[in-house]
Amino acid sequence: MKIAILGLGTVGGGVLRLLQNQPKTAHLEVAYIFAREIRHPSLDLTGIKVTNDVDEILNSDVELVVEVLGGVDIAYDIHRQCLARGKHVVTANKDMLALHLDELAALGNQYQAQIGYEASCGGGIPIIQVIEHHLAANTITRLLGILNGTTNYILTRMTQEHWTYQQALAMAQQLGYAEKDPTNDVAGLDTSRKMALLSRLAYHKTVDWHQMPIRGIDDVAYDDIEAAKLFGYTMKLVGQSEFDGEHVSMSVEPMLLSNSHVLAHVNGAKNAIFVAGDAVGETMFYGPGAGSLETASAVVADILFIERFGFTGNLVADTGAISTKASPKRAYYFRVEEALERVKTVLNELGVELTHWHEATQVSFLTQPMTAEQLDKIQQQLSVVAYYTVEGV
């Protein structure tokens, strides 16, 4: 099978190295590389045509194109042209897929071209094939994921080393975990796109990540992390979605996880994805969420799968049953500028039970699960400084 690699950055370089050095891929030929400049002089480009003309690749006899350029519009156009020519595509481009995967899947099916995107949602963690094939006997009811290594590193340092958000962010940037402009990560956008792709796959429903409630970690205060620790909880940026057989509800937000929850112990730049199915029960998949060879591992796995099985069909989600609903009852953590007795009075009047509390400069407390209406009333009647969803009361 002849292959073209579009983009020779961190991931593209890792893909080329694996294809050249892994014995299982010795029979595959990298025929073209699309790159405007070569930033890795140590890469072996012997026998490979390097070009900055994508049309040269589109018009060639290449059978599979690896797209690791990033971005949306240009990548989307390239995907469409590849699929319309019957060329299989493997990509890690979650930003583009979150917007266009439904259309591209239908186009690929029309021309019998496969789309592989294992690397888009969990870096080196195998999750796409797991959900699509290995858990196919299940009706998946819930996804819960720590899907961004940058934010997980920041929250881990704040929790374990007592750093401020700014200190942890600066170190993440120094180590290369965070970009100079970290908005995509810390505002929760990266996680939301991954959750949209995973939810679409798990529930066979089209989802619009723009409609997903999203909260990032850029406003997280050290005081809330410390209070959570006192109550036996750990703060993580979590993407979650639930499916009741008809409706899908999704969110991305900093969440307090009980220390008994498996995701509470996923630290540093690692990622993890928790999947609940009606037959298998609760499962978790853990590993590196990013990195050159780590992400390349998932890309090359897709290449080998397509090379072995060819076109197997792309999932076209059920567009006739898209719907969202208000989230089910949730427990919450609050920090308020109120006296504890005032807090107890208001919660009692609203029929909300208080489970943990701590009095310091301000009052912090946890509640039993409540409705969205009760949450709104608490915010109206108390001077809420911060609040977070709680998992595992």
Helices and strands as residue ranges (DSSP letters): E 2-6, H 10-21, G 23-25, E 29-34, E 49-51, H 54-58, E 64-67, H 73-84, E 88-91, H 94-110, E 115-116, H 119-122, H 128-129, I 130-134, E 140-146, H 149-161, H 165-174, H 183-186, H 189-203, G 209-211, H 222-231, E 233-243, E 248-258, G 262-265, E 270-277, E 281-288, H 292-309, G 319-321, E 331-336, H 340-350, E 354-359, E 363-367, H 372-381, E 384-391
